[in-house]
C-alpha cells in the first residue's frame, strides 16, 4: 500500500524545486498553481523487496529517501489547476494529470508510457501519450477528455484535497496492476 502526504521541510522543498523547476514553470504557464510537495510512502521493507528498483529511480533522478522500516519514500511536486479541477503530479518518468469527477469517475493522462485503460463500467479512463510528449500537448489532450466525459453528464469534483489525490492514485495503481 502506498500513502501520500504533504511535506513542509525547506531542505526537501528546495531539492524538489531544483530538480523539477522546468516542469513546474511549464505547468504554471498552463494555469497550474498551489504547489505542494508530497511524500509517496511505500509499504514497509519495500527497499528490500524492491531493491532492483533503486537504480532505476536514481537513473530517473527521483528525489528519494529510505526510511525505517526500510521503505522507499519518493518526494514529488503536486500542482493544482482549479479551473479544470485537476492535479498535476510530477516525477522522474514524466507528468500525470488526474481529474476526479463527482460520481468517482477518474481521468488520468500521462506522458511517460503507452498504457491505455478505458473501463467505463469501472469509471476509469487512463490515457498515455508517448514518452516526452510536451506538457502542453498532454494537457490539451486531458482537457479534451474532460470535455468528453462532461458531455456524458458528469461534473468534476472541485475538492482538490490530498485525500482525493491519494484515492485517484491508488485506484490508478490498482487498474494498472490488476486491470480493475
N, C-alpha and C positions, 0 to 999 in steps of 0.2 A: 504494500500500500504506500502511496505517495501522498504527502501532506504539503500544502502551500502556506507560507507565512509572509507577512510584510516585515521588512527589517529596517532599522534606523541606526546604522552604525556608519559613522563618517568614513572610516578607512575602507570599508567594503563598498559603500556608495561611490567613493572616488574610483576604486578599481573597476566598477561596473560602468561608470561614466566614461572612463578612459577606454575600456575595451569596446564598448558599443556606441561611442559618440557619433559615428557616421550614421548608423541605423536610427538612433534617437533623433538626429537632426532631420533625416528623411521623413520619419513618422510625424514629427512636429509640423513639418511643411504640409503634410497630408491631413492635418487637423487633429492629431493626437496630442493629448496633454496629460496632466495629472500623473507625472512619472512616479512610479513606485519601484522599490527594489524588493524582490521576492526571494525566498528560500524554498527550493524544491527538496523536501526532506524525504529520502528514500528509506525503505524498510531497514531494520537493524541487521547488521552484518552484511549489508549489500556490498560493501567494499571488498569483502572476501568472496562472496558468491559471484560477484560480477567483476572480479579483478581484471579480466580481459578487456573490460570497457574503459579502464583508466587511461591507457594510451590514446584511445580514440577521442575521449573527452578532452584530453590535453592537446591533441593534434587540432581539434576544432576550437582551441583557445577558450574553452569553457572556464568560467570562474568557479572553481570547485574547492570544497573543503571536505575533509574526512573527520567526522565527529564520532564520539562514543555513542552507542556501542558499534564502532567500525561501520558507520553508514555514510554513504555519499550525500552531500548537500550541495546542490547546484544553485548558484546565485545568478539571477537574471533580472533585467528591467521589464516592467509591465507598464504600458501606457494605455490610456482610455480615450475613446472618441465618443463623446456624449451625443453628438448629432445622430450617429448611427448605432448607439448603444453597443459598442464593440471594444473588445480588448485586443491589444497587440502585444504578444509575448515574444520577446527577442532572445535568441540563444545561439549557440555556436553553429548549428546546422542551417539556421535561417530564421524566418519570422512566421508566426502563426497568428492569423486573425480569427477571433472567436466571438460569435454573437449567440446569445440565448434569447429565445422567444418566450412569451408569456405562457404558452402551453407546453414548455420544456423542449420544444424543437431546438436543435443545436446545429449551428452552421460553423464550419471551420474551413479556412482557406490558407494554404501554406505555399512556400516557395523552396521546399527542400526535398521533396520526394515525388514519386509518381503515383502515390496512393490515392484511390478514389473509392469512397464508401458512400453510397446513396441508398438509404433504407428508410423510406417514408414511414413504413409501419413502426419503426423504432424512433422516428423523429430525429434521424441522424443524417446530416449532409456534410460530407468531408471531401473537399476538392483540393488537389495539389497541382500547382504549376511546376514546370521544370525547375531544377535547381538553379539558383542565381537569377531567376526572373526578377526584374527590377520591382521594388516595393510598390511603386505607383501602379504598375500593371496588375500586380496581385491584389492591391487594394480595390482597384476598379472592378476586377472580377468578383471580389467579395461583395461590393455594393450591388452589382448586378444580381448576385444570388440572393441578397437580402430582398431586393425588389421583387424577385420571382416568388419567394416564399410569402412575402406580404400580399401578393395578388391572390393567394390562397386563403386570405382572411386572417392571417396570423400577425400579431404585433410583437415588436421587440420588447424585451424586458429591460426597463431602464435602471434596474437595481444593479449597478456595476460594482458589486461587493467582491471581496476576496473569496467569500464562501461560494458565490455563484461561479466565479472563475474556476475554483477548485472542482466544483461539480462538473463543469464542462470538460476540464482536463481529464478527470477520472473516467467519465463516460467515453471520451475520445480514446483514451488508452485501452479501455475495455473493448471498444469496437475494433481498434487496430489489431489487438492481440487475439481476440476471440471471434471477431465478426459479428458481435452483438452488443 
